[in-house]
Amino acid sequence: MVQLIGQREPDAQKLIKAQGLLLGERTTKVNVEQAGRVIDQKPVATTKVRAGDTVAIVVATDDKVDVPSVLGMTPKDAEVVLLKAELKPGKITETPVEAEKAGIVLNQAPVAGDRAARKSEVAMEVGVKRQVTTPTADPKLARVVDLAATRLRDGATDATIDLPAALQKLKVVSLADLDKLTALDRNDVRDKLAIRTLAETDRTIAALKKARKELGE
């Protein structure tokens, strides 16, 4: 039996195979200085062996483990994988993303394939659904729209639109935006505000312009 102690594990396995022997039990033991090398063997060197006998080796490790990939997993599933690899979840940061990427791990540190200290933490970046914020309307615009909407409701037909909601959907948030809208061709205004008739469109434009003028905004 040749001396395997001190050999790097790949070289030791080649020597075992070259002698016609088989690798038996492989165990590890923490020894940072000798990490990756064989630190014990059975049978010991100089023992007489026969082809086909098995050789057990003890390999020194640096007490680190391979980091698995948790990308694309939910944080809960990632935790299961990390614990199985003798690691644990670390800090989770959230990044706004589109709906299809929400709730899954986008990035991790350390990355998959790295080696990390046993029981150490793996930080994760998790996607959260991006919130669509509605621009805050100018108070002056709100007064004009409220007055125009009130007048439209006073003489309304069933087809009258919800004017504040329609303008908000168009992201009309200032008097300048309103002026641009009411300056458009009546057909364009009807399409943008989803008004059913041109007659109602004309009433809406007139109400907005009148309220704008009366309030002096």
N, CA, C and O of each residue as an XYZ file, in Angstrom:
868
protein
N       0.854     -1.201      0.000
C       0.000      0.000      0.000
C       0.884      1.243      0.000
O       1.776      1.370      0.838
N       0.642      2.155     -0.931
C       1.457      3.362     -1.020
C       1.009      4.391      0.011
O      -0.072      4.292      0.592
N       1.853      5.358      0.214
C       1.544      6.447      1.140
C       0.624      7.449      0.450
O       0.974      8.037     -0.573
N      -0.551      7.626      1.030
C      -1.505      8.585      0.482
C      -1.541      9.876      1.292
O      -1.926     10.927      0.781
N      -1.142      9.791      2.545
C      -1.191     10.965      3.428
C      -0.288     12.064      2.873
O       0.876     11.830      2.548
N      -0.850     13.260      2.774
C      -0.112     14.401      2.234
C      -0.416     14.659      0.777
O      -0.126     15.732      0.250
N      -1.014     13.652      0.119
C      -1.372     13.817     -1.297
C      -2.667     14.614     -1.411
O      -3.543     14.537     -0.549
N      -2.767     15.383     -2.497
C      -4.034     16.026     -2.778
C      -5.028     14.934     -3.159
O      -4.652     13.921     -3.748
N      -6.288     15.145     -2.821
C      -7.273     14.082     -2.994
C      -7.325     13.514     -4.409
O      -7.356     12.293     -4.558
N      -7.337     14.359     -5.475
C      -7.382     13.789     -6.833
C      -6.180     12.882     -7.116
O      -6.313     11.835     -7.751
N      -4.999     13.305     -6.632
C      -3.790     12.500     -6.861
C      -3.861     11.195     -6.080
O      -3.444     10.146     -6.569
N      -4.392     11.267     -4.862
C      -4.520     10.062     -4.038
C      -5.458      9.062     -4.710
O      -5.197      7.859     -4.698
N      -6.540      9.551     -5.290
C      -7.485      8.648     -5.941
C      -6.857      7.994     -7.172
O      -7.146      6.837     -7.479
N      -6.000      8.734     -7.875
C      -5.296      8.155     -9.024
C      -4.355      7.040     -8.589
O      -4.244      6.009     -9.252
N      -3.674      7.263     -7.456
C      -2.756      6.244     -6.943
C      -3.518      4.985     -6.533
O      -3.065      3.866     -6.772
N      -4.677      5.184     -5.914
C      -5.496      4.032     -5.504
C      -5.893      3.215     -6.729
O      -5.806      1.987     -6.726
N      -6.323      3.904     -7.763
C      -6.749      3.225     -8.985
C      -5.581      2.539     -9.666
O      -5.729      1.437    -10.194
N      -4.399      3.194     -9.660
C      -3.213      2.628    -10.314
C      -2.776      1.322     -9.681
O      -2.166      0.487    -10.349
N      -3.075      1.131     -8.413
C      -2.701     -0.112     -7.727
C      -3.771     -1.191     -7.841
O      -3.646     -2.275     -7.272
N      -4.821     -0.874     -8.584
C      -5.881     -1.854     -8.740
C      -6.777     -1.920     -7.519
O      -7.478     -2.911     -7.314
N      -6.762     -0.867     -6.704
C      -7.569     -0.831     -5.492
C      -8.838     -0.002     -5.726
O      -8.969      0.677     -6.745
N      -9.751     -0.070     -4.783
C     -11.005      0.681     -4.871
C     -11.099      1.686     -3.737
O     -10.658      1.424     -2.618
N     -11.685      2.847     -4.044
C     -11.889      3.850     -3.006
C     -13.036      3.402     -2.124
O     -14.139      3.140     -2.604
N     -12.771      3.316     -0.841
C     -13.803      2.920      0.103
C     -14.434      4.138      0.752
O     -14.815      5.084      0.062
N     -14.547      4.122      2.050
C     -15.180      5.222      2.774
C     -14.335      6.488      2.677
O     -13.121      6.475      2.881
N     -15.013      7.558      2.363
C     -14.343      8.865      2.317
C     -14.981      9.755      3.360
O     -16.184     10.011      3.308
N     -14.198     10.224      4.297
C     -14.697     11.135      5.325
C     -13.864     12.400      5.316
O     -12.789     12.448      4.718
N     -14.368     13.417      5.981
C     -13.640     14.688      6.039
C     -13.402     15.103      7.492
O     -14.108     14.681      8.407
N     -12.409     15.923      7.663
C     -12.083     16.460      8.979
C     -11.520     17.858      8.793
O     -10.694     18.089      7.909
N     -11.966     18.790      9.626
C     -11.516     20.171      9.480
C     -10.026     20.285      9.824
O      -9.583     19.925     10.915
N      -9.284     20.798      8.856
C      -7.853     21.062      9.027
C      -7.496     22.081      7.958
O      -7.123     21.726      6.840
N      -7.614     23.348      8.318
C      -7.467     24.422      7.328
C      -6.129     24.369      6.612
O      -6.069     24.587      5.402
N      -5.054     24.084      7.339
C      -3.712     24.087      6.738
C      -3.546     22.990      5.700
O      -2.826     23.172      4.718
N      -4.207     21.846      5.906
C      -4.060     20.718      4.987
C      -5.279     20.543      4.073
O      -5.442     19.498      3.444
N      -6.112     21.548      4.005
C      -7.367     21.442      3.247
C      -7.130     20.901      1.839
O      -6.272     21.388      1.102
N      -7.914     19.883      1.487
C      -7.812     19.293      0.163
C      -6.851     18.131      0.078
O      -6.742     17.495     -0.970
N      -6.151     17.839      1.163
C      -5.174     16.746      1.177
C      -5.634     15.599      2.073
O      -6.427     15.792      2.995
N      -5.128     14.421      1.790
C      -5.429     13.247      2.604
C      -4.628     13.325      3.895
O      -3.412     13.515      3.870
N      -5.316     13.176      5.022
C      -4.616     13.253      6.308
C      -4.651     11.922      7.071
O      -4.050     11.802      8.138
N      -5.342     10.943      6.534
C      -5.336      9.612      7.145
C      -5.810      8.601      6.110
O      -6.529      8.944      5.171
N      -5.401      7.362      6.295
C      -5.788      6.313      5.367
C      -5.834      4.965      6.075
O      -5.129      4.734      7.057
N      -6.689      4.071      5.548
C      -6.754      2.691      6.028
C      -6.984      1.785      4.827
O      -7.950      1.971      4.088
N      -6.103      0.802      4.625
C      -4.938      0.454      5.448
C      -3.807      1.475      5.309
O      -3.737      2.231      4.340
N      -2.945      1.470      6.291
C      -1.842      2.424      6.303
C      -0.812      2.032      5.268
O      -0.832      0.918      4.744
N       0.096      2.963      4.974
C       1.157      2.716      3.997
C       1.998      1.513      4.421
O       2.183      1.260      5.611
N       2.496      0.787      3.445
C       3.346     -0.423      3.581
C       2.545     -1.676      3.919
O       3.100     -2.775      3.937
N       1.221     -1.522      4.191
C       0.401     -2.707      4.426
C       0.236     -3.471      3.112
O       0.042     -2.879      2.051
N       0.317     -4.800      3.208
C       0.138     -5.611      2.009
C      -1.349     -5.629      1.632
O      -2.215     -5.893      2.466
N      -1.611     -5.349      0.387
C      -2.993     -5.345     -0.102
C      -3.067     -6.155     -1.378
O      -2.048     -6.446     -2.003
N      -4.288     -6.519     -1.761
C      -4.515     -7.239     -3.003
C      -5.429     -6.422     -3.919
O      -6.219     -5.598     -3.459
N      -5.307     -6.663     -5.183
C      -6.155     -5.961     -6.162
C      -7.626     -6.143     -5.782
O      -8.070     -7.243     -5.452
N      -8.351     -5.060     -5.835
C      -9.769     -5.115     -5.500
C     -10.072     -4.729     -4.069
O     -11.233     -4.516     -3.720
N      -9.034     -4.634     -3.222
C      -9.248     -4.193     -1.837
C      -9.685     -2.731     -1.829
O      -9.402     -1.978     -2.760
N     -10.371     -2.351     -0.772
C     -10.814     -0.951     -0.650
C      -9.904     -0.170      0.280
O      -9.307     -0.720      1.206
N      -9.815      1.109      0.017
C      -8.979      2.003      0.819
C      -9.841      3.157      1.318
O     -10.471      3.858      0.525
N      -9.866      3.349      2.615
C     -10.614      4.463      3.201
C      -9.668      5.634      3.407
O      -8.523      5.459      3.824
N     -10.158      6.819      3.114
C      -9.321      8.012      3.301
C     -10.082      9.082      4.084
O     -11.311      9.151      4.068
N      -9.290      9.915      4.773
C      -9.834     11.083      5.459
C      -9.229     12.309      4.788
O      -8.008     12.448      4.711
N     -10.093     13.196      4.305
C      -9.631     14.378      3.580
C      -9.845     15.615      4.448
O     -10.913     15.805      5.030
N      -8.817     16.447      4.524
C      -8.916     17.679      5.302
C      -9.763     18.701      4.564
O      -9.669     18.828      3.343
N     -10.585     19.425      5.299
C     -11.402     20.482      4.701
C     -11.148     21.799      5.426
O     -10.595     21.826      6.525
N     -11.562     22.881      4.791
C     -11.412     24.209      5.387
C     -12.692     24.642      6.095
O     -12.880     25.821      6.394
N     -13.567     23.680      6.359
C     -14.853     23.923      7.008
C     -15.733     24.837      6.168
O     -16.531     25.614      6.691
N     -15.569     24.727      4.852
C     -16.418     25.488      3.949
C     -17.270     24.523      3.137
O     -16.925     23.353      2.973
N     -18.383     25.033      2.634
C     -19.293     24.208      1.833
C     -19.569     24.914      0.513
O     -19.398     26.126      0.388
N     -19.996     24.131     -0.462
C     -20.344     24.706     -1.760
C     -21.679     25.440     -1.656
O     -22.637     24.936     -1.069
N     -21.722     26.618     -2.226
C     -22.952     27.421     -2.203
C     -23.857     26.991     -3.361
O     -23.441     27.049     -4.518
N     -25.070     26.569     -3.070
C     -25.991     26.170     -4.144
C     -26.670     27.388     -4.763
O     -26.670     28.470     -4.176
N     -27.235     27.211     -5.926
C     -28.000     28.292     -6.553
C     -29.421     28.299     -5.998
O     -30.070     27.257     -5.900
N     -29.890     29.485     -5.638
C     -31.286     29.630     -5.200
C     -32.034     30.613     -6.095
O     -33.141     31.043     -5.772
N     -31.424     30.959     -7.210
C     -32.047     31.911     -8.130
C     -33.339     31.332     -8.698
O     -33.409     30.154     -9.050
N     -34.355     32.180     -8.778
C     -35.633     31.742     -9.315
C     -36.532     31.063     -8.306
O     -37.666     30.703     -8.623
N     -36.031     30.884     -7.078
C     -36.836     30.237     -6.039
C     -37.546     31.282     -5.186
O     -37.160     32.450     -5.162
N     -38.575     30.849     -4.498
C     -39.188     31.712     -3.497
C     -38.259     31.730     -2.294
O     -37.485     30.790     -2.117
N     -38.307     32.767     -1.458
C     -37.452     32.801     -0.266
C     -37.629     31.563      0.611
O     -36.666     31.083      1.209
N     -38.851     31.047      0.691
C     -39.108     29.867      1.524
C     -38.398     28.645      0.968
O     -37.769     27.896      1.716
N     -38.495     28.438     -0.345
C     -37.811     27.300     -0.968
C     -36.302     27.465     -0.886
O     -35.575     26.493     -0.681
N     -35.830     28.705     -1.047
C     -34.393     28.976     -0.963
C     -33.867     28.623      0.427
O     -32.762     28.096      0.561
N     -34.651     28.911      1.451
C     -34.233     28.589      2.815
C     -34.030     27.088      2.993
O     -33.068     26.659      3.630
N     -34.931     26.297      2.435
C     -34.813     24.834      2.532
C     -33.514     24.362      1.886
O     -32.797     23.535      2.450
N     -33.213     24.894      0.695
C     -32.013     24.493     -0.037
C     -30.754     24.904      0.725
O     -29.798     24.134      0.814
N     -30.756     26.109      1.268
C     -29.583     26.600      1.995
C     -29.327     25.797      3.264
O     -28.184     25.454      3.567
N     -30.381     25.502      3.997
C     -30.213     24.727      5.231
C     -29.688     23.329      4.924
O     -28.884     22.784      5.680
N     -30.136     22.758      3.833
C     -29.663     21.437      3.439
C     -28.175     21.477      3.105
O     -27.461     20.495      3.308
N     -27.707     22.624      2.589
C     -26.289     22.782      2.243
C     -25.465     23.269      3.435
O     -24.293     23.620      3.291
N     -26.096     23.286      4.618
C     -25.438     23.734      5.864
C     -25.110     25.225      5.829
O     -24.101     25.673      6.374
N     -25.979     25.965      5.182
C     -25.897     27.420      5.177
C     -27.225     27.941      5.707
O     -28.113     27.155      6.039
N     -27.366     29.253      5.788
C     -28.636     29.811      6.251
C     -28.940     31.112      5.528
O     -28.027     31.790      5.055
N     -30.225     31.467      5.439
C     -30.593     32.711      4.760
C     -30.043     33.926      5.492
O     -30.044     33.987      6.721
N     -29.577     34.885      4.711
C     -29.071     36.120      5.301
C     -30.012     37.274      5.036
O     -31.230     37.103      4.991
N     -29.441     38.439      4.862
C     -30.235     39.636      4.639
C     -30.978     39.537      3.307
O     -30.415     39.127      2.293
N     -32.255     39.922      3.333
C     -33.066     39.940      2.112
C     -33.368     41.384      1.741
O     -33.936     42.132      2.536
N     -32.991     41.764      0.547
C     -33.315     43.099      0.041
C     -34.373     42.945     -1.043
O     -34.405     41.944     -1.760
N     -35.226     43.934     -1.152
C     -36.321     43.868     -2.118
C     -36.091     44.850     -3.259
O     -35.667     45.987     -3.050
N     -36.377     44.390     -4.455
C     -36.207     45.210     -5.654
C     -37.513     45.231     -6.446
O     -38.054     44.168     -6.752
N     -38.032     46.405     -6.784
C     -39.267     46.477     -7.572
C     -39.070     45.851     -8.952
O     -38.107     46.163     -9.653
N     -39.987     44.968     -9.334
C     -39.900     44.292    -10.626
C     -41.299     44.157    -11.225
O     -42.300     44.491    -10.591
N     -41.343     43.666    -12.445
C     -42.632     43.370    -13.061
C     -43.267     42.191    -12.340
O     -42.584     41.423    -11.662
N     -44.574     42.056    -12.492
C     -45.333     41.058    -11.731
C     -44.786     39.645    -11.868
O     -44.773     38.891    -10.895
N     -44.331     39.271    -13.077
C     -43.901     37.885    -13.288
C     -42.631     37.528    -12.520
O     -42.351     36.349    -12.308
N     -41.865     38.529    -12.103
C     -40.634     38.244    -11.352
C     -40.787     38.497     -9.858
O     -39.836     38.335     -9.094
N     -41.968     38.888     -9.454
C     -42.193     39.183     -8.037
C     -42.193     37.902     -7.216
O     -42.724     36.875     -7.639
N     -41.584     37.981     -6.032
C     -41.616     36.851     -5.108
C     -40.541     35.810     -5.312
O     -40.569     34.765     -4.662
N     -39.583     36.067     -6.206
C     -38.511     35.097     -6.424
C     -37.144     35.749     -6.212
O     -36.998     36.970     -6.263
N     -36.152     34.892     -5.973
C     -34.791     35.371     -5.739
C     -34.163     35.761     -7.071
O     -34.130     34.963     -8.008
N     -33.666     36.993     -7.150
C     -33.067     37.512     -8.373
C     -31.544     37.405     -8.352
O     -30.916     37.133     -9.375
N     -30.966     37.622     -7.184
C     -29.512     37.567     -7.016
C     -29.188     37.017     -5.640
O     -30.021     37.045     -4.734
N     -27.969     36.518     -5.493
C     -27.539     35.997     -4.204
C     -26.061     36.289     -4.009
O     -25.313     36.442     -4.974
N     -25.649     36.363     -2.748
C     -24.244     36.580     -2.416
C     -23.927     35.819     -1.127
O     -24.567     36.043     -0.100
N     -22.933     34.915     -1.184
C     -22.094     34.573     -2.337
C     -22.877     33.850     -3.426
O     -23.953     33.300     -3.192
N     -22.298     33.870     -4.622
C     -22.988     33.272     -5.763
C     -22.823     31.757     -5.754
O     -21.974     31.208     -5.052
N     -23.652     31.105     -6.547
C     -23.596     29.645     -6.655
C     -22.222     29.204     -7.155
O     -21.658     29.809     -8.067
N     -21.695     28.150     -6.550
C     -20.384     27.635     -6.951
C     -19.265     28.114     -6.057
O     -18.208     27.486     -5.997
N     -19.479     29.221     -5.356
C     -18.479     29.681     -4.397
C     -18.476     28.746     -3.198
O     -19.395     27.949     -3.012
N     -17.434     28.855     -2.390
C     -17.392     28.112     -1.134
C     -17.521     29.118      0.006
O     -16.900     30.181     -0.003
N     -18.320     28.762      0.959
C     -18.578     29.658      2.085
C     -18.445     28.888      3.390
O     -18.605     27.668      3.430
N     -18.149     29.621      4.451
C     -18.006     28.981      5.759
C     -19.305     28.280      6.147
O     -20.397     28.811      5.947
N     -19.169     27.105      6.694
C     -20.338     26.348      7.137
C     -21.158     27.192      8.111
O     -20.603     27.862      8.982
N     -22.472     27.156      7.958
C     -23.417     27.898      8.796
C     -23.416     29.402      8.541
O     -24.057     30.157      9.272
N     -22.691     29.843      7.495
C     -22.683     31.271      7.193
C     -23.940     31.645      6.414
O     -24.704     30.775      5.996
N     -24.145     32.940      6.224
C     -25.377     33.425      5.609
C     -25.213     33.708      4.117
O     -24.139     34.075      3.640
N     -26.300     33.524      3.417
C     -26.363     33.861      1.992
C     -27.400     34.967      1.826
O     -28.589     34.762      2.071
N     -26.937     36.127      1.411
C     -27.848     37.259      1.208
C     -28.600     37.082     -0.104
O     -28.066     36.540     -1.072
N     -29.838     37.543     -0.123
C     -30.662     37.377     -1.323
C     -31.365     38.679     -1.701
O     -31.772     39.466     -0.846
N     -31.491     38.872     -2.998
C     -32.276     39.993     -3.537
C     -33.564     39.404     -4.093
O     -33.532     38.558     -4.987
N     -34.688     39.850     -3.565
C     -35.981     39.283     -3.947
C     -36.828     40.344     -4.659
O     -36.880     41.499     -4.236
N     -37.475     39.942     -5.725
C     -38.311     40.872     -6.477
C     -39.655     41.096     -5.808
O     -40.278     40.155     -5.316
N     -40.095     42.338     -5.791
C     -41.433     42.679     -5.297
C     -42.140     43.449     -6.403
O     -41.511     44.197     -7.152
N     -43.445     43.260     -6.499
C     -44.199     43.883     -7.579
C     -44.075     45.401     -7.520
O     -44.304     46.024     -6.482
N     -43.712     45.972     -8.646
C     -43.554     47.418     -8.735
C     -44.905     48.100     -8.566
O     -45.882     47.741     -9.224
N     -44.948     49.082     -7.679
C     -46.185     49.826     -7.437
C     -46.300     50.972     -8.424
O     -45.373     51.768     -8.580
N     -47.423     51.049     -9.075
C     -47.660     52.152    -10.016
C     -48.232     53.326     -9.242
O     -49.333     53.247     -8.696
N     -47.491     54.392     -9.199
C     -47.931     55.555     -8.442
C     -48.703     56.524     -9.336
O     -48.313     56.790    -10.473
N     -49.764     57.026     -8.817
C     -50.567     57.989     -9.559
C     -50.083     59.398     -9.246
O     -50.035     59.790     -8.081
N     -49.722     60.166    -10.277
C     -49.243     61.529    -10.034
C     -50.274     62.337     -9.247
O     -51.478     62.208     -9.467
N     -49.793     63.161     -8.339
C     -50.677     63.994     -7.536
C     -51.119     65.217     -8.339
O     -50.297     65.969     -8.863
N     -52.422     65.392     -8.420
C     -52.955     66.499     -9.225
C     -52.734     67.835     -8.529
O     -52.720     67.920     -7.301
N     -52.562     68.871     -9.334
C     -52.445     70.244     -8.857
C     -53.777     70.634     -8.193
O     -54.834     70.402     -8.779
N     -53.751     71.224     -6.978
C     -54.994     71.641     -6.308
C     -55.843     72.570     -7.170
O     -57.072     72.511     -7.124
N     -55.194     73.425     -7.954
C     -55.927     74.329     -8.829
C     -56.695     73.528     -9.885
O     -57.849     73.828    -10.192
N     -56.043     72.519    -10.425
C     -56.700     71.665    -11.405
C     -57.891     70.960    -10.770
O     -58.954     70.848    -11.381
N     -57.708     70.489     -9.552
C     -58.778     69.766     -8.858
C     -60.026     70.634     -8.724
O     -61.144     70.146     -8.884
N     -59.834     71.928     -8.426
C     -60.992     72.837     -8.279
C     -61.720     73.013     -9.603
O     -62.950     73.008     -9.648
N     -60.963     73.168    -10.671
C     -61.563     73.334    -11.993
C     -62.336     72.078    -12.385
O     -63.470     72.162    -12.857
N     -61.726     70.932    -12.189
C     -62.359     69.666    -12.573
C     -63.609     69.416    -11.739
O     -64.627     68.971    -12.268
N     -63.541     69.700    -10.435
C     -64.707     69.483     -9.568
C     -65.890     70.348    -10.010
O     -67.027     69.880    -10.053
N     -65.613     71.616    -10.338
C     -66.684     72.514    -10.773
C     -67.276     72.038    -12.094
O     -68.496     72.012    -12.258
N     -66.419     71.664    -13.027
C     -66.899     71.193    -14.325
C     -67.701     69.906    -14.169
O     -68.738     69.734    -14.809
N     -67.224     69.014    -13.326
C     -67.914     67.740    -13.120
C     -69.280     67.959    -12.487
O     -70.245     67.277    -12.833
N     -69.364     68.918    -11.551
C     -70.645     69.217    -10.894
C     -71.656     69.724    -11.918
O     -72.815     69.311    -11.910
N     -71.221     70.600    -12.780
C     -72.123     71.143    -13.786
C     -72.563     70.078    -14.790
O     -73.704     70.083    -15.252
N     -71.646     69.162    -15.123
C     -72.015     68.092    -16.044
C     -73.032     67.162    -15.409
O     -73.944     66.678    -16.079
N     -72.875     66.913    -14.118
C     -73.819     66.034    -13.423
C     -75.201     66.687    -13.308
O     -76.221     66.002    -13.371
N     -75.229     68.019    -13.140
C     -76.509     68.718    -12.970
C     -77.422     68.533    -14.169
O     -78.638     68.410    -14.019
N     -76.831     68.514    -15.368
C     -77.675     68.354    -16.550
C     -77.316     67.093    -17.299
O     -77.435     67.020    -18.522
N     -76.870     66.088    -16.538
C     -76.298     64.902    -17.156
C     -77.328     63.957    -17.728
O     -78.488     63.925    -17.318
N     -76.858     63.190    -18.690
C     -77.586     62.012    -19.176
C     -76.881     60.809    -18.557
O     -75.869     60.964    -17.873
N     -77.400     59.640    -18.790
C     -76.787     58.430    -18.230
C     -75.391     58.188    -18.777
O     -74.614     57.441    -18.183
N     -75.066     58.807    -19.898
C     -73.781     58.554    -20.550
C     -72.639     59.396    -19.982
O     -71.482     59.198    -20.354
N     -72.952     60.331    -19.084
C     -71.915     61.217    -18.560
C     -70.803     60.423    -17.869
O     -71.073     59.530    -17.066
N     -69.555     60.758    -18.189
C     -68.413     60.023    -17.644
C     -68.060     60.526    -16.249
O     -68.523     61.577    -15.807
N     -67.236     59.752    -15.578
C     -66.651     60.183    -14.299
C     -65.435     61.016    -14.679
O     -64.349     60.479    -14.900
N     -65.625     62.337    -14.752
C     -64.587     63.217    -15.285
C     -63.272     63.169    -14.491
O     -62.215     63.003    -15.100
N     -63.297     63.307    -13.154
C     -62.028     63.249    -12.406
C     -61.261     61.947    -12.647
O     -60.041     61.962    -12.811
N     -61.981     60.825    -12.666
C     -61.326     59.534    -12.876
C     -60.742     59.426    -14.279
O     -59.647     58.895    -14.466
N     -61.481     59.934    -15.263
C     -61.017     59.863    -16.645
C     -59.754     60.688    -16.844
O     -58.831     60.263    -17.540
N     -59.713     61.878    -16.227
C     -58.533     62.735    -16.341
C     -57.340     62.138    -15.599
O     -56.200     62.230    -16.054
N     -57.618     61.528    -14.455
C     -56.542     60.894    -13.696
C     -55.930     59.749    -14.489
O     -54.712     59.570    -14.496
N     -56.781     58.974    -15.158
C     -56.288     57.856    -15.959
C     -55.400     58.351    -17.093
O     -54.451     57.674    -17.488
N     -55.712     59.538    -17.615
C     -54.903     60.132    -18.685
C     -53.648     60.819    -18.160
O     -52.834     61.327    -18.931
N     -53.500     60.826    -16.809
C     -52.376     61.506    -16.156
C     -52.378     63.016    -16.427
O     -51.334     63.640    -16.615
N     -53.594     63.575    -16.438
C     -53.728     65.034    -16.514
C     -53.595     65.547    -15.089
O     -54.527     65.417    -14.295
N     -52.448     66.129    -14.756
C     -52.176     66.500    -13.366
C     -51.892     67.994    -13.194
O     -51.560     68.437    -12.094
N     -52.017     68.755    -14.250
C     -51.779     70.195    -14.138
C     -52.721     70.938    -15.078
O     -53.311     70.347    -15.983
N     -52.853     72.235    -14.853
C     -53.685     73.048    -15.730
C     -53.125     73.062    -17.145
O     -53.881     73.142    -18.113
N     -51.820     72.987    -17.269
C     -51.204     72.958    -18.597
C     -51.625     71.687    -19.341
O     -51.908     71.718    -20.539
N     -51.662     70.565    -18.604
C     -52.116     69.313    -19.214
C     -53.569     69.442    -19.667
O     -53.937     68.967    -20.741
N     -54.390     70.088    -18.838
C     -55.800     70.254    -19.167
C     -55.971     71.125    -20.410
O     -56.785     70.828    -21.285
N     -55.188     72.207    -20.474
C     -55.276     73.093    -21.633
C     -54.912     72.349    -22.924
O     -55.537     72.555    -23.964
N     -53.892     71.479    -22.844
C     -53.494     70.706    -24.030
C     -54.622     69.775    -24.460
O     -54.875     69.583    -25.650
N     -55.288     69.207    -23.469
C     -56.372     68.265    -23.778
C     -57.547     68.985    -24.442
O     -58.049     68.546    -25.477
N     -57.976     70.088    -23.841
C     -59.167     70.786    -24.371
C     -58.877     71.491    -25.694
O     -59.809     71.903    -26.385
N     -57.607     71.636    -26.058
C     -57.245     72.261    -27.331
C     -57.240     71.250    -28.473
O     -57.116     71.624    -29.639
N     -57.375     69.985    -28.139
C     -57.374     68.947    -29.170
C     -58.680     68.957    -29.963
O     -59.672     69.554    -29.546
N     -58.659     68.297    -31.090
C     -59.871     68.113    -31.881
C     -60.883     67.335    -31.038
O     -60.509     66.451    -30.268
N     -62.149     67.666    -31.187
C     -63.204     67.052    -30.375
C     -63.228     65.527    -30.497
O     -63.561     64.831    -29.538
N     -62.876     65.012    -31.672
C     -62.841     63.559    -31.854
C     -61.724     62.930    -31.018
O     -61.887     61.848    -30.454
N     -60.580     63.631    -30.949
C     -59.467     63.126    -30.137
C     -59.822     63.147    -28.657
O     -59.490     62.222    -27.915
N     -60.503     64.214    -28.233
C     -60.911     64.313    -26.825
C     -61.885     63.190    -26.490
O     -61.795     62.570    -25.431
N     -62.810     62.939    -27.400
C     -63.776     61.858    -27.164
C     -63.061     60.516    -27.000
O     -63.389     59.739    -26.104
N     -62.088     60.251    -27.862
C     -61.363     58.976    -27.790
C     -60.553     58.862    -26.496
O     -60.552     57.818    -25.844
N     -59.873     59.936    -26.138
C     -59.020     59.893    -24.950
C     -59.814     59.734    -23.664
O     -59.381     59.040    -22.744
N     -60.989     60.382    -23.597
C     -61.791     60.313    -22.377
C     -62.849     59.213    -22.440
O     -63.615     59.010    -21.498
N     -62.873     58.511    -23.572
C     -63.836     57.410    -23.759
C     -65.276     57.901    -23.586
O     -66.089     57.254    -22.925
N     -65.578     59.059    -24.192
C     -66.936     59.617    -24.159
C     -67.727     59.005    -25.309
O     -67.190     58.799    -26.397
N     -68.987     58.720    -25.069
C     -69.769     57.960    -26.044
C     -70.225     58.786    -27.255
O     -70.350     58.255    -28.359
N     -70.471     60.079    -27.047
C     -70.983     60.878    -28.168
C     -70.202     62.172    -28.308
O     -69.556     62.636    -27.369
N     -70.275     62.744    -29.502
C     -69.616     64.031    -29.715
C     -70.347     65.141    -28.977
O     -69.724     66.103    -28.528
N     -71.652     65.018    -28.848
C     -72.420     66.040    -28.127
C     -71.952     66.105    -26.671
O     -71.756     67.189    -26.121
N     -71.781     64.955    -26.069
C     -71.309     64.937    -24.678
C     -69.869     65.426    -24.595
O     -69.469     66.051    -23.613
N     -69.103     65.136    -25.633
C     -67.718     65.619    -25.682
C     -67.697     67.142    -25.687
O     -66.916     67.766    -24.968
N     -68.556     67.726    -26.499
C     -68.632     69.185    -26.580
C     -69.020     69.774    -25.220
O     -68.456     70.784    -24.797
N     -69.974     69.150    -24.541
C     -70.394     69.647    -23.221
C     -69.235     69.558    -22.218
O     -69.048     70.452    -21.392
N     -68.474     68.485    -22.300
C     -67.358     68.287    -21.371
C     -66.276     69.338    -21.591
O     -65.778     69.942    -20.640
N     -65.921     69.546    -22.850
C     -64.892     70.552    -23.160
C     -65.360     71.940    -22.716
O     -64.594     72.701    -22.125
N     -66.630     72.263    -23.008
C     -67.170     73.569    -22.650
C     -67.184     73.753    -21.128
O     -66.859     74.832    -20.633
N     -67.556     72.713    -20.390
C     -67.614     72.806    -18.929
C     -66.231     73.033    -18.343
O     -66.069     73.816    -17.407
N     -65.240     72.354    -18.887
C     -63.862     72.518    -18.393
C     -63.336     73.924    -18.690
O     -62.724     74.561    -17.832
N     -63.575     74.391    -19.889
C     -63.091     75.726    -20.253
C     -63.789     76.805    -19.437
O     -63.149     77.765    -19.008
N     -65.097     76.660    -19.216
C     -65.855     77.648    -18.453
C     -65.394     77.687    -17.000
O     -65.216     78.762    -16.426
N     -65.201     76.498    -16.404
C     -64.748     76.435    -15.020
C     -63.329     77.033    -14.881
O     -63.010     77.704    -13.900
N     -62.521     76.768    -15.872
C     -61.146     77.307    -15.868
C     -61.189     78.829    -15.867
O     -60.449     79.477    -15.127
N     -62.055     79.394    -16.695
C     -62.160     80.853    -16.824
C     -62.766     81.473    -15.585
O     -62.271     82.489    -15.096
N     -63.839     80.874    -15.063
C     -64.546     81.436    -13.912
C     -63.694     81.451    -12.652
O     -63.749     82.392    -11.860
N     -62.907     80.397    -12.477
C     -62.065     80.314    -11.272
C     -60.786     81.123    -11.422
O     -60.045     81.322    -10.460
N     -60.538     81.586    -12.637
C     -59.348     82.404    -12.870
C     -58.074     81.632    -12.645
O     -57.040     82.211    -12.311
N     -58.140     80.343    -12.823
C     -56.944     79.512    -12.591
C     -56.035     79.555    -13.797
O     -54.979     78.921    -13.797
